[in-house]
């Protein structure tokens, strides 16, 4: 069993960068390419991760997460966050 150590540590090594990208969104894909180039320049391994997309007013689930069981846990009862903000939020924990 893996244990999570939340204590302060001086080890700043990064194994991999994640570049969260909205598929078929020209601005997101352009900025993603810039991040990829930056990683390539410094020799940083990276993974391009498909983001949730709320830019159309509804939240689109990325293809790689269509069958994720944890998505059934989320219910929105308040609408003070826009679909884009909720999509941004969901894209980050989807990395784990």
Secondary structure by P-SEA (a helix, b strand, c coil): cbbbbccccccccccbbbbbbccccaaaaaaaaaaaaaaaaabbbbbbcccccccccbbbbcccccccccccccccccccccaaaaaaaaaacccc
